[in-house]
């Protein structure tokens, strides 16, 4: 048994290549079970996307894993350190990028990084040099002396990630990092996340964006109402739809609830969701679905304007596994306020 930096016997367990491990991890808020007996393992160097609608328990899980709140039941290990028994050692292992930035609006980019270096106990001689290293790495050198509140949304998120890495942790928690960003900033941030993954940093990424998870993740864990529904690579989860087929259909008139209700009642349709002006249907049989749709649409005075067959995607897997319309992932997503 080792000792922590405070001389207290450490409870670290050496588990080869395991970065995060939970056993029946549970959190109640009164009578509400926010996270329900979560069993999950993340390997070192892996990018795990923790996917679920708003309110599913994603942020609560991160807060337990990083020692910000105590589990009601169960246990968790971070690089072998118990989150309850070794909270200081756990916090030394991780970097956390919350939904809302925790940096100081009145400080410059460099000053924020120097302050974070001080908080994490970096030697005085490393404060400035480490800040400048991160500013260069995240392409913020030209903005080093700009106040945080004056940076663009994408720059703020890059600086927040840089601050989480100031003590060179090997595990990074990213909580909805691209929420509220414009398309260009979000694309740049995904490239930064992919680069960190390539450098061997273990990344625990929570997101409500199914396509983001499919693009970035080594594995995906799907949580709904606090319960873990599925874990696997995107390909493994998509393989669950192998016995079904997917269609994209564009129908005349609005994609209103009456249309969705009518199509949902077709025997061949397993799941349905909106995809812009298209509808995405998971079906048992394309031929049967086309015959049934044609008959139903004629009855309500509608027609098929365009149709495509598609390979099952992670979105199809999500809909099939959770029985939730994928659009629920976009409902009540928290937006960043000014200066966040």
C-alpha positions as CSV (number, residue, x, y, z in Angstrom):
1,X,0.0,0.0,0.0
2,X,1.4,3.4,-1.0
3,X,1.1,6.8,0.6
4,X,-0.6,9.9,-0.6
5,X,1.2,13.2,-0.8
6,X,-0.2,14.0,2.6
7,X,1.3,10.9,4.2
8,X,-2.0,9.1,4.5
9,X,-1.9,5.4,3.4
10,X,-3.2,5.3,-0.1
11,X,-5.8,2.8,-1.3
12,X,-4.6,2.8,-4.8
13,X,-5.2,-0.5,-6.6
14,X,-2.9,-1.3,-9.5
15,X,-5.2,-2.4,-12.4
16,X,-3.3,-2.7,-15.6
17,X,-4.5,-0.3,-18.3
18,X,-7.7,0.7,-16.4
19,X,-8.2,4.4,-16.1
20,X,-11.8,4.6,-14.7
21,X,-13.7,1.8,-13.0
22,X,-17.1,2.0,-11.3
23,X,-19.0,-0.6,-9.4
24,X,-22.7,0.0,-8.7
25,X,-22.1,3.7,-8.6
26,X,-25.3,5.4,-7.5
27,X,-26.5,8.9,-6.6
28,X,-29.8,9.9,-5.2
29,X,-31.2,13.5,-4.9
30,X,-34.0,12.9,-2.4
31,X,-36.2,10.3,-3.9
32,X,-34.8,10.9,-7.4
33,X,-32.2,8.3,-8.6
34,X,-29.9,10.4,-10.9
35,X,-27.4,7.5,-11.5
36,X,-28.5,4.0,-10.9
37,X,-25.9,1.3,-10.0
38,X,-23.5,2.2,-12.8
39,X,-20.9,-0.4,-13.7
40,X,-18.4,0.9,-16.3
41,X,-14.7,0.5,-17.2
42,X,-12.6,2.9,-19.3
43,X,-9.2,1.8,-20.5
44,X,-6.1,4.1,-20.5
45,X,-5.9,6.1,-23.7
46,X,-9.5,5.4,-24.6
47,X,-12.1,8.0,-25.6
48,X,-15.4,7.0,-24.2
49,X,-18.5,9.0,-25.3
50,X,-21.1,9.0,-22.5
51,X,-24.3,9.5,-24.5
52,X,-27.7,10.4,-23.3
53,X,-30.5,13.1,-23.3
54,X,-30.4,16.0,-21.0
55,X,-31.1,14.9,-17.4
56,X,-29.9,11.3,-18.1
57,X,-27.2,11.5,-15.3
58,X,-24.1,12.4,-17.4
59,X,-23.0,15.4,-15.4
60,X,-23.8,13.7,-12.1
61,X,-21.6,10.8,-13.1
62,X,-18.7,13.2,-13.8
63,X,-19.2,15.0,-10.5
64,X,-18.9,11.7,-8.6
65,X,-15.9,10.5,-10.6
66,X,-14.0,13.7,-10.0
67,X,-14.8,14.0,-6.3
68,X,-17.1,16.9,-6.5
69,X,-20.0,15.0,-4.9
70,X,-20.2,11.8,-3.0
71,X,-21.9,8.7,-4.3
72,X,-24.9,7.5,-2.3
73,X,-23.8,3.9,-3.0
74,X,-21.1,2.0,-4.8
75,X,-17.5,2.9,-5.6
76,X,-15.2,4.3,-8.3
77,X,-11.5,4.1,-9.0
78,X,-9.5,6.7,-11.0
79,X,-6.1,5.3,-12.1
80,X,-6.5,2.9,-9.2
81,X,-7.4,5.6,-6.5
82,X,-10.7,5.4,-4.7
83,X,-12.7,8.6,-5.1
84,X,-13.9,8.4,-1.5
85,X,-10.7,7.4,0.2
86,X,-8.2,9.3,-1.9
87,X,-10.0,12.4,-3.2
88,X,-6.8,14.6,-3.4
89,X,-5.0,11.9,-5.4
90,X,-8.0,11.5,-7.7
91,X,-8.1,15.2,-8.4
92,X,-4.4,15.2,-9.2
93,X,-5.0,12.5,-11.8
94,X,-7.7,14.3,-13.8
95,X,-8.6,17.5,-15.6
96,X,-12.2,18.6,-15.8
97,X,-13.8,20.8,-18.5
98,X,-17.3,21.6,-17.2
99,X,-20.3,22.7,-19.3
100,X,-19.8,26.3,-18.1
101,X,-16.3,27.6,-18.1
102,X,-14.8,28.1,-14.6
103,X,-12.1,30.6,-15.7
104,X,-12.0,34.2,-14.6
105,X,-13.5,36.8,-17.0
106,X,-11.3,39.7,-15.8
107,X,-8.0,37.8,-16.2
108,X,-6.1,37.4,-19.4
109,X,-5.7,34.0,-21.1
110,X,-2.1,33.7,-19.8
111,X,-3.1,34.9,-16.3
112,X,-5.8,32.3,-16.1
113,X,-3.4,29.5,-17.0
114,X,-0.8,30.8,-14.5
115,X,-3.4,30.9,-11.8
116,X,-4.4,27.3,-12.5
117,X,-0.8,26.3,-12.4
118,X,-0.6,27.8,-8.9
119,X,-3.7,26.0,-7.8
120,X,-2.3,22.7,-8.9
121,X,1.0,23.3,-7.1
122,X,3.3,23.7,-10.1
123,X,6.7,25.1,-9.1
124,X,6.9,28.8,-9.4
125,X,9.6,28.5,-12.2
126,X,7.1,26.6,-14.3
127,X,4.1,28.9,-14.0
128,X,4.8,31.1,-17.0
129,X,6.5,28.6,-19.2
130,X,3.7,26.0,-18.8
131,X,1.2,28.7,-19.6
132,X,3.0,29.7,-22.8
133,X,3.4,26.0,-23.8
134,X,-0.4,25.6,-23.6
135,X,-1.1,28.8,-25.3
136,X,1.0,27.7,-28.2
137,X,-0.4,24.2,-28.2
138,X,-4.0,25.5,-28.4
139,X,-3.2,28.2,-30.9
140,X,-3.9,31.1,-28.5
141,X,-0.5,32.8,-28.3
142,X,-1.8,35.9,-30.1
143,X,-4.6,36.1,-27.5
144,X,-2.3,35.6,-24.5
145,X,-2.9,39.0,-23.1
146,X,-6.6,39.3,-24.0
147,X,-9.1,39.1,-21.1
148,X,-11.1,35.9,-21.0
149,X,-14.4,37.7,-21.5
150,X,-13.2,39.2,-24.8
151,X,-12.4,35.8,-26.4
152,X,-14.7,34.1,-28.9
153,X,-16.7,31.1,-27.8
154,X,-14.4,28.7,-29.5
155,X,-11.3,30.3,-28.0
156,X,-12.9,30.2,-24.5
157,X,-13.5,26.5,-24.8
158,X,-9.9,25.9,-26.0
159,X,-8.5,27.9,-23.1
160,X,-10.8,26.0,-20.7
161,X,-9.4,22.7,-21.9
162,X,-5.9,24.1,-21.8
163,X,-6.5,25.1,-18.1
164,X,-7.7,21.6,-17.3
165,X,-4.4,20.2,-18.7
166,X,-2.0,22.6,-16.9
167,X,-0.9,19.8,-14.5
168,X,-0.5,17.3,-17.3
169,X,-3.3,14.9,-16.2
170,X,-3.7,11.6,-18.1
171,X,-7.5,11.6,-17.8
172,X,-9.7,14.4,-19.1
173,X,-13.4,14.8,-18.4
174,X,-15.2,16.9,-21.0
175,X,-18.8,17.8,-20.2
176,X,-20.8,18.8,-23.3
177,X,-17.8,20.7,-24.7
178,X,-19.3,21.8,-28.1
179,X,-22.7,23.0,-26.8
180,X,-23.5,26.5,-27.9
181,X,-20.5,26.8,-30.3
182,X,-20.9,27.7,-34.0
183,X,-20.1,25.1,-36.6
184,X,-16.6,26.2,-37.3
185,X,-15.6,26.4,-33.6
186,X,-17.2,23.1,-32.9
187,X,-15.3,21.5,-35.7
188,X,-12.0,22.9,-34.4
189,X,-12.7,21.7,-30.9
190,X,-13.4,18.2,-32.2
191,X,-10.1,18.3,-33.9
192,X,-8.4,19.3,-30.6
193,X,-10.2,16.4,-28.8
194,X,-9.0,14.0,-31.4
195,X,-5.4,15.2,-31.1
196,X,-5.5,14.8,-27.3
197,X,-6.8,11.3,-27.8
198,X,-4.0,10.6,-30.3
199,X,-1.5,11.8,-27.6
200,X,-2.7,9.0,-25.3
201,X,-4.9,11.1,-23.0
202,X,-7.9,9.1,-21.6
203,X,-11.0,11.1,-22.4
204,X,-14.5,10.8,-20.8
205,X,-16.7,12.8,-23.1
206,X,-20.3,13.5,-22.3
207,X,-22.5,14.7,-25.2
208,X,-26.0,14.9,-26.4
209,X,-24.8,14.8,-30.0
210,X,-25.0,11.3,-31.5
211,X,-23.0,12.1,-34.6
212,X,-20.2,13.7,-32.4
213,X,-20.0,10.5,-30.4
214,X,-19.9,8.3,-33.5
215,X,-17.1,10.4,-35.1
216,X,-14.8,10.7,-32.0
217,X,-15.3,7.7,-29.7
218,X,-13.5,4.4,-29.4
219,X,-16.6,3.2,-27.4
220,X,-20.0,4.7,-26.6
221,X,-21.9,4.2,-23.4
222,X,-25.7,5.1,-23.5
223,X,-27.4,6.2,-20.3
224,X,-31.1,7.1,-20.0
225,X,-32.8,8.2,-16.7
226,X,-29.7,7.2,-14.8
227,X,-29.5,3.7,-16.1
228,X,-26.8,2.4,-18.4
229,X,-28.5,0.9,-21.4
230,X,-25.6,-0.2,-23.6
231,X,-21.8,0.0,-24.0
232,X,-19.7,-0.9,-27.1
233,X,-17.9,0.5,-30.1
234,X,-20.0,2.4,-32.6
235,X,-19.7,-0.5,-34.9
236,X,-20.9,-3.0,-32.2
237,X,-23.9,-0.9,-31.3
238,X,-24.8,-0.4,-35.0
239,X,-24.5,-4.2,-35.4
240,X,-27.5,-4.5,-33.1
241,X,-29.6,-3.1,-35.9
242,X,-28.2,-5.6,-38.4
243,X,-31.4,-7.6,-38.6
244,X,-33.3,-4.5,-39.5
245,X,-32.9,-2.0,-42.3
246,X,-33.1,1.8,-42.3
247,X,-34.9,4.2,-44.6
248,X,-34.8,8.0,-45.1
249,X,-38.1,9.2,-46.4
250,X,-39.3,12.7,-47.4
251,X,-43.0,13.0,-47.4
252,X,-45.2,15.8,-48.8
253,X,-46.5,18.2,-46.2
254,X,-45.2,18.8,-42.6
255,X,-43.7,16.0,-40.5
256,X,-46.2,16.6,-37.8
257,X,-47.3,14.4,-34.9
258,X,-50.2,13.0,-36.9
259,X,-47.9,11.7,-39.6
260,X,-45.4,10.3,-37.1
261,X,-48.2,8.5,-35.2
262,X,-49.6,7.0,-38.4
263,X,-46.2,5.7,-39.5
264,X,-45.4,4.4,-36.0
265,X,-48.4,2.1,-36.1
266,X,-47.1,0.3,-39.3
267,X,-46.2,-3.4,-38.4
268,X,-42.9,-3.2,-40.3
269,X,-41.7,0.0,-38.6
270,X,-39.5,-0.5,-35.5
271,X,-38.5,3.1,-34.8
272,X,-38.9,6.5,-36.4
273,X,-37.2,9.9,-35.9
274,X,-36.9,13.2,-37.7
275,X,-33.7,14.1,-39.6
276,X,-34.3,17.6,-40.8
277,X,-36.9,17.5,-43.6
278,X,-36.5,13.7,-43.7
279,X,-37.9,10.9,-41.6
280,X,-35.6,8.1,-40.6
281,X,-37.3,4.7,-40.2
282,X,-35.9,1.5,-38.8
283,X,-37.8,-1.3,-40.4
284,X,-38.0,-5.1,-40.6
285,X,-38.4,-5.2,-44.3
286,X,-38.0,-2.4,-46.9
287,X,-40.5,-4.0,-49.3
288,X,-43.2,-4.3,-46.5
289,X,-42.5,-0.8,-45.2
290,X,-42.9,0.7,-48.7
291,X,-46.2,-1.1,-49.3
292,X,-47.6,-0.1,-45.8
293,X,-46.4,3.5,-46.1
294,X,-47.9,3.9,-49.6
295,X,-51.3,2.7,-48.4
296,X,-51.2,4.8,-45.2
297,X,-50.1,8.0,-46.9
298,X,-52.8,7.7,-49.5
299,X,-55.4,7.5,-46.8
300,X,-54.3,10.8,-45.2
301,X,-53.7,12.5,-48.5
302,X,-49.9,12.5,-48.5
303,X,-47.2,11.0,-50.8
304,X,-43.6,9.9,-50.7
305,X,-41.5,12.5,-52.5
306,X,-38.1,10.8,-52.0
307,X,-36.7,7.7,-50.3
308,X,-33.2,6.3,-49.6
309,X,-32.0,3.1,-48.0
310,X,-29.2,3.7,-45.5
311,X,-26.8,1.6,-43.4
312,X,-27.6,1.5,-39.7
313,X,-26.0,4.4,-37.9
314,X,-25.3,5.1,-34.2
315,X,-28.5,7.2,-34.3
316,X,-30.5,4.1,-35.4
317,X,-28.8,2.1,-32.6
318,X,-29.7,4.7,-30.1
319,X,-33.3,4.8,-31.1
320,X,-33.6,1.0,-31.1
321,X,-31.8,0.6,-27.7
322,X,-33.5,3.4,-25.8
323,X,-36.9,3.5,-27.7
324,X,-36.5,7.3,-27.6
325,X,-36.8,9.6,-30.6
326,X,-33.2,10.9,-31.3
327,X,-34.7,14.5,-31.3
328,X,-35.1,14.2,-27.5
329,X,-31.3,14.6,-27.4
330,X,-31.7,18.2,-28.5
331,X,-34.5,19.1,-26.0
332,X,-33.6,21.5,-23.2
333,X,-29.9,21.3,-23.9
334,X,-28.3,23.9,-21.7
335,X,-27.0,27.0,-23.5
336,X,-24.1,29.1,-22.4
337,X,-24.8,32.5,-21.3
338,X,-22.8,35.6,-22.2
339,X,-19.3,35.4,-20.8
340,X,-19.4,31.7,-20.2
